[in-house]
Amino acid sequence: MSSVFDAKAQLLRVYVPEGRMKDGQGAAEWIVCRACEHGLAGASVLRGIGGYYMNDPVVAPEFFNLRMSHPVIVEMVDQPEKIEEFSGFLKKEMSGLLLCRNEVDICVS
């Protein structure tokens, strides 16, 4: 009996404040562009409606303020070797990021 999952992979989540910039671009956009250049399978950007990031103020829907920086998460899934290489690249290029890696099962339906 074969597994319904096609491959083992890693998920890389990068947490960054919404207003953070890198080389004239928003940090999330910069990360997605670099992920594409490094040949990662794909990337998604998610914008949180609440939370906090290190020393930034807490943001929650009940005291929403347009001037506050919301948490942004960039997610990428690929082979463990590619995720490891890209994680190292990000660590060298940007400080103050929160990087989380998890093993995941890939299933394409």
N, C-alpha and C positions, 0 to 999 in steps of 0.2 A: 504494500500500500504506500503510495507516494504522499509526500507532504503537500499541503495546499500552498505552502510558502515557497517561493522561487529562489530566495537567496537570503543570506545573512548580510546585514549592513549596519552602518552606524548613523545615528541621528546627531547632528551638531546643532545646538541651539546657542545663539549669541544674543545676549540681552544688552541693550544699549538705550540711553535716554533719547527721546525723540529729537531733541534739538541739537544733538551732537553732530559735529561736522568733521570731515576728513577730505583734504585736498579740494575744497570748494564744493563738495557734495554732502548731502546728508549721509551720516554714517551707515545707515541701513542700505541705502542705494549703493554706496561705495562697496560694501561687503558683497552685495548681490553681483555687481559688475566684476569684482575680483573672483568670485566663485565661478562665474561663467568663463572668465579668462583661464582659470585653473582647470576647466573641464569637468566640474562637478555636474552631476545629473540634473540638478535643479535647485531652486531656492524659493522660499515663500517668506513674505514679511507680514507679521501680525502686529496690530496696534492694540495695546491693552487699554481698558477703560478705567483701570485702577491699579494701584500698587506703588512701590517705591523702588528706587535704585540707589544703592549705597548711601551717599550723603544728600541725595535729592529729596525734596519734600514728598510726603505721602499724597497720592492722588486717588480720590475715590469719587464715584459718580455723584454722591450727594453733595459734594462741594467742588464740583467741576468748575474749572477756571481755564479759559483759553490760553492764558499765559503760562500755564504749568507744562512741564515736559512729561508726556505720558511714556510709559514703558513700551519699547518696541522689541520684538523678537524676530530674528532672522533664523529660519530653519532650513537645513540642508540635509539630504540623505544620500549616501553613496557608499562605496566600498570602504572598509576600515582604513586601508592604506591612504586613500585619497583624503579622507576626513582628517586623519592624523597629520598629513602634510599641510593641508589648508589651515588646520588649527595652529600649527607652528608658524605659518606665514602671518596669520592674524596677530599672534602674540608678539611677533617682531614689529609689525606695522602700527599697531594701536595699543595703547595702554588703557587700563581701566575698564576693560570688557569683562563680562562674565560669560565664560564658555562652559557649556555642559555637553558631554558626549554620553550617549546611551546606545547599547546594542538594540537593533530592531530586526524584525522579520519583514521581508518585502513580499507582498502578494499583489500581483497585477491581475485584475479580473477582466 
